[in-house]
């Protein structure tokens, strides 16, 4: 199977972080400066990459660390 089609084992628990902070996906996207669609893709585990600038901004807005945003689930 090609690398592009292989499912990755990275998870992004945005639902939990959003709930804990009392915010919505749309508000997060607006504050980070990315589209709602892009944040949704990240939240649903369909992102193939994330820019460090976006990751930094997510951490600033959510007041968290990169490790709070990115997890690894065993296959």
RONUBA-705981 format. One line per field, with one value per residue: x, y, z of N, C-alpha, C in turn; residue number from 1. Coordinates in steps of 0.2 Angstrom, whole numbers, always signed. Layout:
N
nc1 = [X, ...] .
nc2 = [Y, ...] .
nc3 = [Z, ...] .
cac1 = [X, ...] .
cac2 = [Y, ...] .
cac3 = [Z, ...] .
cc1 = [X, ...] .
cc2 = [Y, ...] .
cc3 = [Z, ...] .
nr = [NUM, ...] .
# end
This chain:
75
nc1 = [+4, +3, +11, +4, -10, -10, -17, -15, -9, -11, -20, -31, -37, -48, -62, -63, -54, -61, -73, -69, -64, -75, -79, -82, -80, -80, -78, -65, -58, -59, -52, -39, -36, -38, -48, -64, -67, -53, -50, -59, -56, -44, -48, -56, -47, -42, -32, -17, -6, +1, +4, +18, +16, +2, -1, +6, -2, -14, -11, -8, -21, -29, -23, -13, -2, +8, +8, -4, -13, -10, -10, -6, -12, -11, -10] .
nc2 = [-6, +11, +25, +37, +32, +25, +23, +35, +35, +45, +55, +69, +77, +87, +89, +87, +97, +108, +108, +108, +121, +128, +133, +134, +125, +134, +146, +144, +142, +154, +162, +156, +159, +151, +141, +135, +122, +117, +116, +107, +96, +93, +90, +78, +69, +68, +75, +77, +83, +96, +113, +120, +134, +134, +125, +131, +142, +137, +131, +143, +149, +139, +138, +128, +114, +107, +93, +91, +92, +83, +66, +48, +33, +16, +4] .
nc3 = [+0, -4, +3, +4, +4, +16, +32, +45, +62, +71, +82, +85, +98, +97, +100, +113, +119, +114, +121, +134, +134, +131, +118, +101, +85, +74, +80, +85, +72, +67, +76, +75, +62, +51, +39, +43, +37, +36, +50, +53, +46, +52, +65, +62, +59, +46, +41, +32, +35, +45, +47, +56, +60, +60, +70, +81, +82, +85, +98, +105, +105, +111, +123, +126, +124, +111, +113, +119, +109, +99, +98, +99, +93, +95, +82] .
cac1 = [+0, +7, +12, -2, -16, -10, -20, -10, -11, -11, -26, -31, -43, -51, -68, -62, -51, -66, -78, -66, -63, -81, -78, -84, -75, -80, -74, -58, -55, -59, -47, -33, -35, -39, -55, -68, -65, -47, -50, -63, -52, -39, -52, -58, -41, -41, -27, -11, +0, -1, +10, +20, +13, -5, +0, +8, -8, -19, -9, -9, -28, -32, -19, -11, +5, +7, +6, -11, -17, -8, -9, -4, -15, -8, -14] .
cac2 = [+0, +17, +29, +42, +29, +21, +27, +36, +33, +51, +58, +76, +77, +94, +89, +87, +103, +113, +107, +110, +128, +132, +136, +130, +124, +140, +151, +142, +143, +162, +165, +154, +162, +146, +140, +130, +116, +115, +114, +101, +90, +91, +87, +72, +64, +67, +79, +73, +87, +103, +118, +122, +140, +133, +121, +136, +147, +132, +131, +149, +150, +134, +138, +121, +112, +102, +86, +91, +92, +77, +59, +42, +27, +10, +1] .
cac3 = [+0, -4, +10, +4, +6, +22, +37, +50, +69, +74, +83, +87, +102, +97, +103, +121, +120, +113, +126, +140, +134, +130, +112, +95, +80, +70, +84, +85, +66, +66, +80, +73, +55, +46, +37, +47, +34, +38, +57, +54, +43, +57, +70, +60, +58, +39, +39, +30, +37, +48, +47, +63, +61, +62, +77, +86, +83, +89, +105, +108, +106, +116, +129, +127, +122, +105, +115, +121, +102, +95, +101, +94, +95, +92, +77] .
cc1 = [+4, +6, +6, -8, -16, -13, -15, -13, -11, -18, -26, -38, -46, -57, -68, -59, -57, -71, -75, -65, -70, -82, -81, -79, -75, -77, -67, -55, -54, -53, -40, -31, -35, -46, -58, -67, -59, -47, -54, -60, -47, -42, -54, -53, -40, -35, -21, -5, -3, +5, +12, +17, +6, -5, +1, +2, -13, -17, -10, -17, -31, -28, -17, -4, +3, +5, -1, -16, -15, -7, -8, -8, -12, -13, -15] .
cc2 = [+6, +21, +34, +38, +26, +26, +29, +35, +39, +54, +65, +77, +84, +94, +91, +94, +109, +113, +110, +118, +132, +136, +132, +130, +130, +145, +150, +143, +150, +164, +162, +157, +156, +144, +134, +123, +113, +112, +107, +95, +88, +87, +79, +67, +63, +71, +75, +77, +93, +107, +120, +129, +139, +130, +126, +140, +143, +132, +137, +150, +146, +134, +131, +120, +108, +95, +85, +90, +86, +71, +54, +36, +21, +7, -6] .
cc3 = [+0, +2, +10, +6, +13, +28, +43, +57, +73, +76, +86, +91, +103, +100, +110, +123, +119, +119, +133, +140, +132, +124, +107, +90, +75, +74, +84, +78, +65, +70, +78, +66, +50, +44, +42, +44, +36, +45, +57, +51, +48, +63, +69, +58, +50, +36, +37, +33, +41, +49, +54, +65, +64, +69, +82, +88, +87, +97, +109, +110, +111, +122, +131, +124, +116, +107, +117, +114, +98, +99, +96, +97, +91, +87, +78] .
nr = [1, 2, 3, 4, 5, 6, 7, 8, 9, 10, 11, 12, 13, 14, 15, 16, 17, 18, 19, 20, 21, 22, 23, 24, 25, 26, 27, 28, 29, 30, 31, 32, 33, 34, 35, 36, 37, 38, 39, 40, 41, 42, 43, 44, 45, 46, 47, 48, 49, 50, 51, 52, 53, 54, 55, 56, 57, 58, 59, 60, 61, 62, 63, 64, 65, 66, 67, 68, 69, 70, 71, 72, 73, 74, 75] .
# end
